[in-house]
């Protein structure tokens, strides 16, 4: 895998800074105060940008926004993040010590800030399939809008994520519609558990049936665990659950199955009333993103049909 030597030197320095920051917290403890660690994280983010590790620097800036909102729970939030950053920095240093990083290492490098060229991407194999649009997430990322479209390969059963960063109010390059499938060729960015794709050829679209694929709540932890165990920095894992339903427990909303297993729901206020009505049948399929021990629900399937 081609990797410029000057970028390697910068990323080794950046990985060292991140390792030092994590070890500083581990040795001195977080109890020196939120203000101090916020200042240190701000400095770390700026230095990583200087070292052309902008992707990681941006992740730290976004984390700082969450940290700022936390009052009593900021210590737990910071320690949880250290549990991702520290093994990442150690492993990234090992990768960069190689003369030539392996293809499997690419997702670690990309998360740190290595940018693969469009020419390199276009030289990679094209995966042709009918890609079902399972859900779309729009978020504000600093001064840009992030549009994350999840697609599922009807034949390959591969997950694909088409990601765009756009100025506010600018239209996306592809007018994806949840519940439709698109005959298209996709090129996957290199790296293990890297779902991101570039669209090489978009041919036609059709209305889709809900895919037969799905995981039970019993197997969910092993599916998510296999991804996070190899790539702990992955922020969002795509998940299709089958034979489940929404369950209210006091003010909390959960996803449960007939065996009594359940998981938490993120952003319960976004759950649509019609989804709850369908839950009376207790046999739904649900698609969403797994994050922080819970599911952000993006679409519901019932009797083969999409409910967005």
N, C-alpha and C positions, 0 to 999 in steps of 0.2 A: 504494500500500500504506500503510495507516494505521500511523503510528509516533509515539508520544507524544514531544513535544519534550524533556520532562524526562529521559526514558530516553535520548534521543539524546545529551544533554549528558554524562550519566554514562558512557555507552559510549565517547564520544570520549575522556574522561579515562582510562578503563580501557585503551583501545587504545594511548594514549600511554604509559602505564606499562609495558605489555607491550613496546612498541617500544623504550623506554629500557633495559629489562632486557636485551633481545637485543643491542642495540648496545653495552651495557656489557660483555657477554661477548666480543663480536667485537673490541672495541677493547683490552680489558685481558687477554683470554685466560682460559681456564678454569683455568689452573694455580695460581690463588690458593688453591685447595683446595676439596674437596667440602663441608666444613662451612660455609664462607662462602656458597657458592651455594645450599646447602640453606636457610640462614637467609633469604637474599634471596628465594628462591622461596616460602617460607612467608609472608613479609611480603606478597609480591605477591598470593598467593592470598587472604589476608585483606582486602587493599584492594579486590580485584575483587568480593568478596562485598559489601563496604560500598557499592560502586557498582552493585549489583544485577546483576552479571555472574556469578551463582552457578554457571552451567553451566561456564564457563571456569575459575572458581576451583576447582570440584570436579575438573576434569580435571588441574589442576596438583597438587592434593593426592594424587590417585591416582598421578600420575607420581612424586611424591616417595616413595611407598611402593616403587615399582620401583627408584628411585635408591638408596634406603637399602640394598637387598639387594645392589647391585653394589659390588664392590671394585675389581678391576683395570679393569673395562670401563665405569666410570661416566662418563668423559669422552666416549667415543663415544656413549653413551646420551643424554647431555645435548646434545651437538652435533646429534644426529639430531632431537631434539625442537625445538631452535632452528630447524632447517630447516623446521619446520611453523609454529611460532609467529610467526617474523619476517614471512614473506610474508602470514600471516593478519592480523597487526596493521596492516601497511601497507595492505592491501586493505580492511580493515574501516574504517580512517580515511577512505579514498576514498569508500566507500559512505555513511558518515555525513555526509560533506560535501555530499551531494546534498540538495536541498530535499525530495524524496520518493524514498526508495529504491525500486528496481524489485522486481517479484515474484521475479526470478531471484536477487536479493540475500538473500532471506529465510533461506536455509540458513546463510549466513555470520552473520546477525544472531542466529538461534536458537542456533547453536553458542556464540556469545558470551554468551548469557543472556536474549535477548528471548523473552518467553513470549507465544504467540498465545492469544487467549481462546477458550473453548469456543464462544461465540456466533459468532465469526469463522470457526472451523473448520466449524461446522454450515452456514454459508452457502456453502461451497465445493462444487464438483461431486462427485457420487457416482459411483464407478467400480464397476459391477456385473460380477462374474465368478465362476467357480468357482476358488477360491483353494486351491492345494495346499500343505499344511504340509510344508515341506522339512526343517526342523530347529528345535530349541529350545535356547537357551543360558541357563543359570542361573548367575549370578555374585553374589558378595557385594560390594556397593558401599557401603563405610563401614558404616552401621548398617542398611542396607536390602538386600533381595535384588532384583536386576535380572533380569527374565525377558524375553528377546529371542526372539520367534517370527518365523521367516522364512517367507513365503508367496509362491507364484509363481502369477500369473494364467494359467489354462489357455488362455484365448482372447486376452487382451491381451498376454501374455508380459511383464507388468510384475512387478518385485520389490516386495514390501511387507514392512514390518517392524512388527509390533505389539509395543510396548515398555511394560512395566509396572515400576514401582518399588513394592515392597511390604514391609511389616514382616515379619520372619522368621516362617515357618510360616503366613502368610496365603495363602489360595488365590487363584489368578488369576481374573480376571473371566470369562475364556473357557477352557473345558477343551480346548484345542487338542490334537490327536493327530497326531503325524507319520505321514505316509502316507495321511492322509485329505484330502479336498477339501471345502470349505465354500462353498455358494452364499451370497454375501454382498455387501453394498454397502460399499465402503471410501471414506473421505475422506483424501486425501493431505495431509500438512502441506506448506505452500508451500516453494519453494526448489528449486534444481537439485540433483540427486542426493540428495534427501531421501526416503529410502524409508519413513519412519515414517507410519503410518496410524492413523486412528480408525475403529472399526467402527460403522457407522451401522445396519446391519440384517443379522442372521445368520439365514438361513432354514432351511437343511437341510445335512446332511453325508452323504458317500458315501466308500467306499474308492476310492483313486486309483491309477492306473497311474503309473509314473515318467514324467515329461514327456519328449517327444521332443527338446526344446531342449537344447543343450549346446555348450560351447566345447572346442576342441582345445588342447593345451599350446602349440601354435604361435601361436594367436591370443590366448592368455590375457594376455600382457603388454600388448597393445594395448587389450583390454577394461578391465583394471584401470587402465592408464595414462590412458585417456580420462576415468575417474572422478576419479582422484587429481590429474590435471592441472588440472581445473576446481575441485575441492573437496579440497585437500590434507589437510584436517583430518578427513576421513571415516575413522572408526576401523575399520570392518568393511565389506568388499565381498562381496556374495553371488556365488558362483561355482558353476556346474555344469560339470563336465568330462565328456567322453565318450571312450570307447575308451581307457581308461587302466588301470593296475594298480599295486598296491603292490609296492615293490622294496626289499629289505634290502641295505644296503651297509655291511658291518661292523656297528657298533652303530646306525648311522643308518637311518631309514626314509624312503623317498622315494615320490613318485608319478611314474610313468614311462609312456611310450608305446612303441609298437613301433619308432619312429624313434630311440629313445635319448634323447629329451628328458626332463627330469625337473625337479621342484620339491621343495622341502622340506616336511615335515609338522610342524606344531606339535603339541606334546603327544602324542608318539608312544605314550605309555603308555595313552592313551585309545582306541587303535585296537583293535577287537575281533577275537578270533581267527577268528571266522567270516568277517570281511571279508578276512583274509589268505588263508583257504582259497578264497574265491571268486576271489581274485587269480590263482589257477593258470590260470584261463581267459583271462586277459589282455584282457578286454573288459568292463570295469566302467564305470559312470557314478558319479561322486562329487560330492556337494554339500558345500560348506563355506564358511567365512568366510576371505577373504584378509586377512592382517594381517602386517605386518613381513616381507615377502618369503617367506611360507609360508602353508600352508592348514591351518586347523583343521577337521578332517573331522567332519561331523555326521550324514551318512547316505550309504548306498551303494545304487545301483540295479543290478540284474542281471536281464536278460530281462524288463524292465518292472515288476519288483517292488521294493518298498522293503525294505531291511535297516537297521534303526535300532540 
